[in-house]
Amino acid sequence: MPYLMRVEKHTVGSYLHVIQRGTRGVVIAPSGREKQRFIENLFYLNSTQPSRDWELSVGHEMKLCWQNSWKKREPIVQVLAWTLMSNHFHLILREEIEGGVAKFMQRLCGSMTKYFNALHNEQGSLFQGSYKARSIDSDEDLRYVSAYVMGKNVFEILPGGIPAAVASFNQSWDQALEYPYSSLREYARWQSSPIMPETDNMLFALYESSRKFKSDVKDMVGAWQDRKADHAGFLIPSSLT
């Protein structure tokens, strides 16, 4: 991480960069099914009254759909961006109800831990203590953090990592869009999703087009490589300062 994080004070309407790490560096979602379940959790657990039988109802299909027979879906957070890594994950959330982020993270991490332990015959928490969260206080901050969460993190997974992305960005960009466990693809293709509806989504409003989003990601990974700009604890590309 480029800056220290803790759970900072926030209220309804606050935007937060949230990170949670696996205990002792453990891979938190080893199988494709566990990765898919993480995606499902982002949708099905995000309601004031989530259905207790959602797993049986959806049958582990790729489509995310709220059943008509369930109580009305009222999100407790807005998920603006996300990326699942091998031993941790990143989220950008907006708190929709008082205590929504804490409640959502408790549900998400609890569900992942229970599922992981059942599959792998383990015990105890899957995660390294409590999640960390940093407030996002400006449009520029939000744009940078989104490029970090979705761009920098996905590029690091690819062969050659950040240096390869800097050397041949368009090629790495095309490869990054093949990674299914990040919201990068939605913004690159300018498509909303059940997890991230376009309505009232600040990132869609800020970027206005997929071209601007791609440009910000390119600037950010370049600055990350060179460690050029330092602003309030962040390494921010010059186009964002």
N, C-alpha and C positions, 0 to 999 in steps of 0.2 A: 504494500500500500504506500502511496506517496505522502500520506499524512496520517497522524494519529487519530483514532476514532474511539468514541465512547457513545453511550446513548445520551444524546443531548436533549435538553428540555424542548418540548414542542407541543403544539396544540392542533386543533382541527384546522385543516387547510395547509399545514406545514408539509414541505417536501423534504424527504430524507433519503440519503444514500445508506443502505443497510447491507451489512456483510455478516455472514455466519460461516465459521470454519469447522471442519471435522476434527474431532479429538485426535491428538497425536498424529495429525496429518492423514488420517484414514480416508480412503476413497469413499465418498458419501453416497454415491449412486453407481455402483460397479456395472450393473446390467442395463440393457436398453429398457427393460420394463421398469426399473427403478427411476431411470431418467424420465420416462414418459409419465410416471406417477407424480414426479415433481411438477411437471407441467400441469397435470390434472389438479394437483393441490392448489396451485396458484389461482385456479378458477373456482373449483367446487368448495374450497374452504373460506372463500372471500365473501361472506354474507353474514348478516346479523344472526340468522338462523339457518345454518347450512343443513342440508339433508343428511341424516345419519346413515342412510343406506345408498349414498351416491355411488359407491363402488359396485354394488350389485345392479343398480339401475343402468349405469352407463356401459357396463360390460367391457371396460378397458378399451373402448374405441378411441380412435384419434380425434373424432369430432367432439368438441366441448359444447354441451347443450344443457340448459337448465330445464328440467322437466316441468310440465304444466301442473302436475299433481303436487309439486313441492310448494312450500311457502315462498312468497315473492322474494326474489333475490334483491337484497339491499346491501351493497358492498360496504365493508368497514374500512377498506383502503382503496386507493386507486393505484394499480400497478402500471407505471409508465415505462419501465424497462427492466430487463432481467437477463442474466447469463449464469448458467450452471457450469462450474469448473469441476475438476476432478475431486478436489478436497475442500471446496468452499463454493459459495454462491453469492452473487451480487443482485440487489434489487434497488430500484428507485420507486419509492412509494409516496403517496400523499395521504395523510390521515383524514378519513371521512367522518369518523365519529370519535368522541373522546376515548382515548385508550385503544384506538383501532389498530395501530401498528403493533403494539405489544400483544394484543389478543391474536392478531393474524400470525405473528411470528411464533407465538406459543403453539398455535394449531399446526402450523407448517412443520416446525421442527419436531413436535411431538408425533405427528403422523409419519414423518420420515424415519424417526428413530424406531417407532413401533414396527414399521414395515421392514426396515433393515434388520432388526433383531430377529424377527420371525423368519426371514429368509436365510439368514446366516448363522442362526443359533447363537446369537450374542446377547449380552445383557448390558444395561447401563445406557447412558446418553451417547448418541452418535456425535454430538457436537461439543466443542471446546468452550464450555461456559455459556454465558449469555451472548446474544447477538450484539453487534456494535452498530451505531447509527450516527450519522453526521448530518446536521441541518444544511439545507441548500437555500441560500439566502438571496440569490439574484438570478436573472435570466442567463447571464454569462456563466455563472456557476453551474446552472442546470444543463446548459449545452455542453460544457466541458465534462461534467460527471457522466452524462449520457454517452459521450464519445468514449470515455474511459471504460464504462461498464460494458458497453456493447462492442466497441471497436478494439481497443487495446487488449482486452482480455481474450477475445476470440482470436486475434492475430497471434497472441502468444502461444496458442494451442497448435497453430499451423506449423508445418516444417519450415525451419529457418526463423520462426518467430518474428519479432519486431524488425530486426535488420532486413529480413527478406521483404517485409511489407514496405519499408522505406525504399529499398532498392527497386522494387517492381510492384508498385501499389495496386495497379489495376488487376494484375494477375492474382495477387494475394486477396484482393477484394472479392473476386469471383470465387476463390476457394473458401473465403470466410462465409459466403452466402450458402454454402453447402452444410454448414454447421447447424444442426436443427435445434440445439438447446440454448438458444438466445433469441431475444426479440430483434436482433440486428436485421434479420431478413424482412420483418414487417416494415421497418422504417426505410430500408434500402429499396423495397418495392412499393412503399407508400400505401400499405394496407393495414387496416385495423384488424383486430382479432377479438374473440370473446374475452381473453384475458385483458387486452388493452383496447377498449372501444375508443373510437376517434373522438366521440363527444366529450368536450371539456378536457381533452388531453393537451396539456401545455406544450409538450414536445412537438406535436403536429403543428400547433399554432406558431411556435418559435421558428421551426425550420422552414415551413411553408412548402418545401419540396424535398424529394429524395436527393436531389443534386446538392443542396446545401448541407444536408446531413452527411453525405459522403465527403464533401469538402472539409467539414469540421473533423471528421474521423482522420482524414489524411493529415491535416495540420497537427492534430493531437499526437498521432503516433510519431510524426517527425520530431516534434518537440520532446516527446518522451525519450526518443533515441538520443537526442543531443543534450537533453537536460538544459534547455535554453532559458526559458522564462520562469521566474519564481514570483508568485503573487499570493500573499496571504496563506502560505503553506501549500499552495498548489503549483504544479508545473503546468502552465497554461500556454497554448499556442498564441503567437503574437496576434492572430486575427481575432482572438477573443478578449484581448486586454485593451 
